Amino acid sequence: MVLDDFSLEVTGRDAGELDALRGIVPAGTRINVTSLAGEDPGGRRATARAVAGAGFVPVPHVTARRLTGQREFEELLEGLRADGTATEIFAVGGDPGTPLGPYADSLALIESGLLEKHGVARVSIAGHPAGHPGIPGEVLWSSLAARVTALRARGLTGDVITQLGFDVAPVLDWIAALRERGVDLPVRVGVPGPTEESRLRRLATRLGIATSPAAENVGSSPAAEAGRTSPATEAGRTSPATEAGRASPAAPATPAAFLRTLAGEYHPERHGEVKLHFYTFGGLKSTAEWITNFAKEG
């Protein structure tokens, strides 16, 4: 289960690495094309074309709060369709505190009717197993339910891509609660590729995730992996050997322990269809190579 049909993401800055993925990443793998603040929509289109040209499936981000109006939204969708890259998108709210136009959230994008009009068939939406520092939990649940309902009403398929996960138990508990609420969309659990541990800690703090004991042990370096001596350590508790392994700044943290624990605690009858989405903070190619090596080593 763990590495079947995983997905990746790419920014315009990393697009030059796409050709290097051939032979490493299976053809047809979904690769999200992120929307960077201040980026020209043409740059996102170019990156999506590059993803398709390398033999993968582009999933461009469409960020609601950054759209100034319907015209800009339609121009983006029309461009993606003309490029042959509009079939799948990731609809997100985005980071501006005040929307630049009429779309306050991803639900507004779905309910606009413009997605299917311009050839979109599959829409990924965001999920927050660890919560959100600025949004109450019940609001997050009601928002997710509304988006799922809207997708169904418009005949669109989709999946749920979660925020970064550092602690397996709350992620799986959240997925189980999602199933109990009647949501059967596939869930892609967001995990970081190999990345400097200090960077992961900063991201976890900024996203309000580093609040549980397990989240304090964000990722694990190869030296830390060598120092694992018990299931407790593998589940995220810190051993002296792990602490020693952190001393080398050259060794990036990896999600190896998280993935092993996820594989052991995942139950299809309770959690439904679960896949992985890799956030490629440490680089697209290096993430792909790590995935390949992990799959071989188990």
LUMVEX-463662 format. One line per 5 residues: their letters; for each residue x, z, y of C-alpha. Coordinates in steps of 0.05 Angstrom, whole numbers. Layout:
N
a> X,Z,Y | ...
REM end
This chain:
298
mvldd> 0,0,0 | 51,23,51 | 84,-43,70 | 30,-92,48 | 9,-137,106
fslev> 44,-96,161 | 43,-120,233 | 95,-120,288 | 96,-129,363 | 139,-168,412
tgrda> 149,-171,486 | 171,-232,526 | 240,-201,530 | 247,-202,454 | 217,-271,441
gelda> 286,-299,429 | 290,-258,364 | 229,-291,332 | 266,-347,297 | 312,-296,266
lrgiv> 252,-265,230 | 243,-325,186 | 264,-306,116 | 259,-232,134 | 185,-225,152
pagtr> 131,-259,110 | 101,-321,142 | 32,-306,171 | 50,-235,191 | 11,-212,252
invts> 54,-200,313 | 22,-169,374 | 43,-199,441 | 45,-141,490 | 22,-144,561
laged> 75,-117,608 | 59,-91,677 | 72,-145,728 | 80,-200,676 | 55,-269,691
pggrr> -1,-288,642 | 38,-352,631 | 95,-311,602 | 48,-279,552 | 21,-347,532
atara> 92,-373,522 | 109,-314,477 | 45,-324,437 | 64,-397,427 | 133,-376,405
vagag> 103,-328,353 | 59,-384,326 | 117,-433,327 | 159,-386,284 | 104,-385,231
fvpvp> 70,-319,248 | 1,-301,275 | 1,-282,349 | -44,-226,372 | -41,-227,448
hvtar> -59,-164,486 | -115,-171,536 | -113,-112,584 | -180,-97,616 | -160,-58,678
rltgq> -107,-109,699 | -157,-167,703 | -180,-181,774 | -244,-216,753 | -281,-261,706
refee> -243,-323,729 | -176,-293,711 | -203,-269,645 | -231,-337,627 | -168,-374,650
llegl> -127,-330,603 | -174,-342,545 | -178,-417,559 | -103,-421,561 | -95,-383,495
radgt> -147,-428,463 | -112,-491,488 | -47,-464,458 | -81,-449,391 | -67,-374,398
ateif> -135,-346,416 | -163,-330,346 | -140,-258,347 | -130,-211,406 | -117,-137,419
avggd> -167,-112,471 | -140,-52,508 | -161,-13,570 | -92,-11,602 | -55,36,647
pgtpl> -78,25,720 | -117,87,740 | -165,43,780 | -186,-23,750 | -164,-84,789
gpyad> -230,-118,774 | -297,-108,739 | -269,-91,670 | -260,-16,664 | -244,-14,590
slali> -238,-56,527 | -313,-47,513 | -327,-87,576 | -284,-144,549 | -322,-144,483
esgll> -390,-140,515 | -375,-196,564 | -389,-249,512 | -328,-288,535 | -285,-273,474
ekhgv> -327,-311,423 | -342,-364,475 | -268,-381,478 | -254,-379,403 | -235,-307,391
arvsi> -256,-286,321 | -218,-221,309 | -208,-164,358 | -162,-105,348 | -181,-41,384
aghpa> -142,23,397 | -150,89,360 | -122,158,378 | -111,205,319 | -70,252,363
ghpgi> -120,250,420 | -106,229,491 | -80,276,545 | -131,252,596 | -193,240,552
pgevl> -234,291,513 | -238,281,439 | -313,268,436 | -307,216,490 | -254,181,449
wssla> -299,182,388 | -360,156,426 | -318,101,458 | -291,78,391 | -361,78,361
arvta> -387,37,420 | -332,-15,411 | -344,-21,336 | -419,-30,349 | -405,-83,401
lrarg> -359,-121,355 | -412,-121,300 | -466,-143,349 | -425,-202,371 | -405,-224,301
ltgdv> -332,-207,312 | -286,-177,260 | -228,-131,276 | -185,-72,260 | -163,-7,292
itqlg> -91,1,313 | -71,73,325 | -23,104,374 | 44,126,348 | 40,173,289
fdvap> 92,226,275 | 53,273,231 | 18,245,169 | -36,299,159 | -73,291,225
vldwi> -70,216,220 | -102,215,151 | -152,268,172 | -172,225,231 | -180,164,186
aalre> -223,204,138 | -266,227,197 | -271,154,219 | -298,134,151 | -348,192,153
rgvdl> -374,163,219 | -388,97,185 | -329,57,211 | -301,13,156 | -253,-30,196
pvrvg> -182,-33,170 | -136,18,204 | -65,0,223 | -26,64,231 | 23,58,289
vpgpt> 94,78,271 | 160,68,308 | 214,23,281 | 285,50,281 | 295,79,350
eesrl> 339,129,386 | 309,197,372 | 313,219,445 | 271,159,465 | 218,176,413
rrlat> 215,247,438 | 204,223,509 | 149,176,486 | 116,231,445 | 117,278,505
rlgia> 90,225,552 | 33,208,504 | 16,280,492 | 33,275,418 | 92,324,413
tspaa> 46,384,407 | 49,399,332 | 108,429,293 | 115,366,252 | 117,322,314
envgs> 179,361,336 | 216,326,279 | 205,256,305 | 232,206,255 | 295,218,215
spaae> 365,189,219 | 400,161,158 | 444,223,157 | 382,267,160 | 353,227,102
agrts> 415,243,62 | 404,316,77 | 333,319,49 | 332,372,-5 | 258,387,-15
patea> 188,359,-7 | 178,406,52 | 235,373,89 | 209,303,72 | 141,322,100
grtsp> 171,335,168 | 201,405,168 | 272,411,192 | 329,432,146 | 399,452,169
ateag> 425,387,139 | 374,348,180 | 397,384,243 | 469,366,226 | 448,294,215
raspa> 421,291,285 | 489,301,314 | 507,227,309 | 476,189,368 | 493,123,334
apatp> 443,134,278 | 372,116,299 | 312,155,277 | 269,119,225 | 199,129,198
aaflr> 223,133,126 | 199,204,113 | 133,191,147 | 120,129,104 | 138,164,39
tlage> 91,221,56 | 36,172,77 | 42,134,11 | 36,199,-28 | -24,227,9
yhper> -64,163,21 | -127,157,-22 | -165,91,-17 | -231,122,-36 | -226,170,23
hgevk> -186,130,74 | -208,59,61 | -163,1,80 | -99,26,114 | -40,-15,136
lhfyt> 19,-5,183 | 35,-29,254 | 107,-22,276 | 123,-9,349 | 189,-44,358
fgglk> 221,0,411 | 290,-9,380 | 285,-84,375 | 244,-135,337 | 297,-160,290
staew> 326,-92,275 | 256,-66,258 | 244,-125,211 | 310,-114,177 | 297,-40,168
itnfa> 228,-55,137 | 260,-103,88 | 314,-53,68 | 263,3,61 | 219,-39,17
keg> 278,-53,-29 | 302,19,-32 | 233,52,-32
REM end
